[in-house]
Amino acid sequence: ADELITVRRAVWRKMAAGRFPAGVLSFKQFMHRQKVLSLYRKILKVIDQIPNEGDKQYLKNWARQDFKKNKNATDEDAVRMMFTHGNLQLKELENMLQLTK
């Protein structure tokens, strides 16, 4: 139990100094991650509304591969650009879906 308390104190000291243990996201990174996951879920919801099963599967695979490919991106500007591009593609998907109705 004493070892656990010692480890916790060491972690808290590092965090208080502005350094996080490996794998821990900063608040800003956490918020960006939440926005990206939300965008991914919205894209999948729109894709689920597509009537043609072949097109639906193709687009799901496209979205999954695109998000996985960029999963480890850390450059803030690049992430912001990809997020903007993703939102534009979401709007395009929604517009195409409206045309099919």
C-alpha positions as CSV (number, residue, x, y, z in Angstrom):
1,A,0.0,0.0,0.0
2,D,2.9,2.4,0.8
3,E,4.4,1.7,-2.7
4,L,1.1,2.6,-4.3
5,I,0.9,5.9,-2.4
6,T,4.5,6.7,-3.4
7,V,3.8,6.0,-7.0
8,R,0.7,8.2,-6.9
9,R,2.5,11.0,-5.3
10,A,5.2,10.9,-8.0
11,V,2.6,10.9,-10.8
12,W,0.8,13.9,-9.2
13,R,4.1,15.8,-8.8
14,K,4.8,15.3,-12.5
15,M,1.3,16.4,-13.5
16,A,1.5,19.4,-11.2
17,A,4.7,20.3,-13.0
18,G,2.9,20.2,-16.4
19,R,4.3,16.9,-17.5
20,F,2.0,14.0,-17.9
21,P,2.9,10.3,-17.8
22,A,3.1,8.6,-21.2
23,G,-0.2,8.0,-22.8
24,V,-2.1,10.7,-20.8
25,L,-3.8,13.4,-22.9
26,S,-3.8,17.0,-21.9
27,F,-7.2,18.6,-21.5
28,K,-6.9,20.3,-25.0
29,Q,-6.0,17.0,-26.6
30,F,-8.9,15.3,-24.8
31,M,-11.3,17.8,-26.1
32,H,-10.0,17.5,-29.7
33,R,-10.3,13.8,-29.4
34,Q,-13.9,14.1,-28.3
35,K,-14.7,16.3,-31.3
36,V,-13.1,13.9,-33.7
37,L,-15.0,10.9,-32.2
38,S,-18.2,12.9,-32.4
39,L,-17.6,13.7,-36.1
40,Y,-16.8,10.0,-36.8
41,R,-20.1,9.0,-35.2
42,K,-22.1,11.6,-37.1
43,I,-20.5,10.4,-40.4
44,L,-21.5,6.8,-39.6
45,K,-25.0,7.8,-38.8
46,V,-25.4,9.6,-42.1
47,I,-23.9,6.6,-43.9
48,D,-26.4,4.3,-42.2
49,Q,-29.2,6.2,-43.9
50,I,-28.0,5.3,-47.4
51,P,-30.4,2.9,-49.0
52,N,-27.9,1.0,-51.2
53,E,-26.1,-1.6,-49.1
54,G,-23.0,-1.7,-51.4
55,D,-22.6,2.1,-51.3
56,K,-23.2,2.0,-47.5
57,Q,-20.5,-0.6,-47.0
58,Y,-18.0,1.2,-49.3
59,L,-18.5,4.5,-47.4
60,K,-18.2,2.9,-44.0
61,N,-14.9,1.3,-45.0
62,W,-13.7,4.6,-46.4
63,A,-14.5,6.5,-43.2
64,R,-13.0,3.8,-41.0
65,Q,-9.8,3.7,-43.0
66,D,-9.5,7.5,-43.2
67,F,-9.9,7.9,-39.4
68,K,-7.5,5.0,-38.6
69,K,-4.9,6.3,-41.0
70,N,-4.9,9.6,-39.1
71,K,-5.4,8.2,-35.6
72,N,-1.9,9.1,-34.4
73,A,-1.7,12.6,-35.8
74,T,-0.4,15.0,-33.2
75,D,0.3,18.3,-35.1
76,E,-2.5,20.7,-34.0
77,D,-2.7,22.5,-37.4
78,A,-2.9,19.2,-39.3
79,V,-5.6,17.8,-36.9
80,R,-7.6,21.1,-37.2
81,M,-7.3,20.9,-41.0
82,M,-8.4,17.2,-41.1
83,F,-11.3,18.0,-38.8
84,T,-12.5,20.8,-41.1
85,H,-12.1,18.5,-44.1
86,G,-14.1,15.9,-42.3
87,N,-16.9,18.3,-41.5
88,L,-17.1,19.4,-45.2
89,Q,-17.3,15.7,-46.2
90,L,-20.1,15.2,-43.6
91,K,-22.0,18.1,-45.2
92,E,-21.5,16.7,-48.6
93,L,-22.7,13.3,-47.5
94,E,-25.8,14.9,-46.0
95,N,-26.5,16.8,-49.2
96,M,-26.1,13.7,-51.3
97,L,-28.5,11.8,-49.0
98,Q,-31.1,14.6,-49.3
99,L,-30.9,14.3,-53.1
100,T,-31.7,10.6,-53.0
101,K,-34.9,11.2,-50.9
